[in-house]
Structures are given as C-alpha cells and as structure tokens.
C-alpha cells in the first residue's frame, strides 16, 4: 500500500452486479504484484463501477487490465466531495416529510405503499395511511421500515 497523502480516486466500469467480484480480483492482483493501490471500493449505491484509490492512472490500469467483468477505466479522476455522500449515513427520519409516498420494507405490512400522515421525531415513528386497503387505516410504524418512493409536492424550498 502506498502513502495516502497523494492518492487520487479513479472509477472503473464493470459488468452490472459484478462489482464485488471485480473488487476481489483486483485485491488479489494488487497483493500478488505489490501494486501501490491505497483503497478498493465497491459501493452498493454505485452500480456498474468500482473505485480505486491510487497515485496515478497507470497503476490503476495495471491493476485492472485483462480482468473478467472489467469494461474499462473512466477517464479522469473522481473528487472526494463527489463520493462523500455515499459514506455518510443519514437517518431516514431527516428525509421524511408529511405527504411523502413510502413503501414498507419490513414487518407485517411489507410491500405495501402508504402516505405519511404524521411524524414523531422523538420516537422515530411515522403514522401512515395504507393505500392497498379498502378503508383508510392509520398505522404507526418505525421509520426504519420505510423507503421513500416520492416526496410530497408541497415541500418548502
């Protein structure tokens, strides 16, 4: 591994869904050839790409050339600010607002869609109105069981 002070981030295009396999292949090659690669990242939020942190593009090219599922190197470098958002975990409650359309991803109502009626920030709960029922049924559910599908139109800017 090389000195982290002058490492730059480079993107490698891969076959979709094969990012972790490519990252393992690159890790093996880096350890065998003793290449100066600082870090190898396969992020869940970036499909079809892995990120390599190295001193220059030539080292990255040597690390990935000829590997299965590698489609090529993206020209240029990635700025740290561009990928920072993938490393910072924000609680979902900070993104929710009244009127948002959500999908329930866990619990007895898993897979159902609903509209947020009220948010209890202190208890980390939201009261939702289910869409897939014959009558309006308000349900209070933990916000970690919700995935945002669309934000409400009357959001304040």
N, C-alpha and C positions, 0 to 999 in steps of 0.2 A: 504494500500500500504506500501511496506517496503522501507528501506534505499537503494538508488540507487547505493551506492558506491561498494557493493559486489554482485550485481545482475549478473547472467550469462544467456546466451541465449540458449534455448532448442527448438528443432524442433519437431512438432507433425505432423504425417502423417494423412491426411484426404481424404475423397472421393473427387475426382476432381470436381471443380466447387462449392463446398460447404464450402470453406474456410471462407467466411464472416459469414455464418450461425453458423459454429462451433465457430468462434471468439465471436459472440454474446452470444452463450450458455455458453462459458467459462466465459465471462464477468459477466453474471448473477450469475453463480455459485461462482465466486470469491467474488462478493459483498454480497451474502447471507451468505456464510461461513466465510467471512472476512479472506480470504487466502492472504498470503504475496506475491502477484504477482506484479511486477513492471510495466510490459507492456505486451500488447497482440497485435500482428501484423499479419495482413492478407495482404500480398503484392500481387499486381496484377502480378508481374513478376515471382513469385514462385507459380506455380500451384500444388495443392495437399498437401500443407504444410501451417501451421501457425507457428509463432514463439512466444514463451513465454519467458519473462524475469523474472527470479525468483532467490531466494537464492540457492535452491538445486532442484534436480530432483524429490525428494519425494513430494514436494509441487506441482510441475507440474503434476505429476501422479495423485494426489488427485484432481486437478482441471479438468482433462480431463477424468478420468476413468468413464466408463459407458455412456458417451455421444454418441448420434447418430452421424454418419458420421466420428467418430474418429477411425482410424485404428491402432494407436499405437504411441509410443514415439520413436524417433530416438535416439539410444544410443550415449552418449557423448554430448558435448556442441558445440555450433557454436561460432566461433571467430568473434568479432566485425568487423575486417577487411574483412571478407568474405561477409558480408551483407552491408557494407558501400556503395558499388556501386549502390545499389537499392535506396538509399536516396538522392544521389547527382544527380541533373538534369543537364545534359549536353545539350547545344543547338545542334540540329541536324546538323547545318551547319559545326560544327567542325568534324563531322564524314564523311561528303560527300567529294568525290573527283571526278575529271573528269573521265568519263568512267564507273562509277557505274551504275548498273541497279536498277531502282527505280519503285515503284508503286505510283500512285497519289491517295491520300486518301480523297481528298475533292475538291470541285469546279466542273466546267463543264466537266472536263476530268477524273472524279473519276472512279477508277477501271482500268484505262489504265496503261500499262507499258511503260517505256521510258528509254533512256540512257542520262546521264548528259553530256552536251557539254561544258558548261561554268558555273562558279560560281561567283556571285557578293557578296562577303562577306559583304561589307559596306551596301548594300541594302537588304541583307538577301533574295536574289533571285537566282534562278538557271535557266539556259537555257537548255531545254531538247529537245531531238528528240523522238517523239512518235513512237512506234512500230506498233500499231494497225491501221495505216492509209495507204492508197495506195501510198502516196508520202511522202518524208521527210518534216516534218513540225516542224521547231524550235518554241518552245513556252517558254516564260519566266514566271516562276511561283514562288510563295513564297515557301521557303524551308520547312515551317511548314506543307505544304500539301503533303510532300513526305515521303515515307517509304522505307528504303534501303532493296532491295532483295538480291543483291550480290555486292561485291566490285570488282573493276577492277583488272585484273591480273597483271598489270604493276605498282603496288604500290611500293613505296620506303620503304625500311626497316630501 
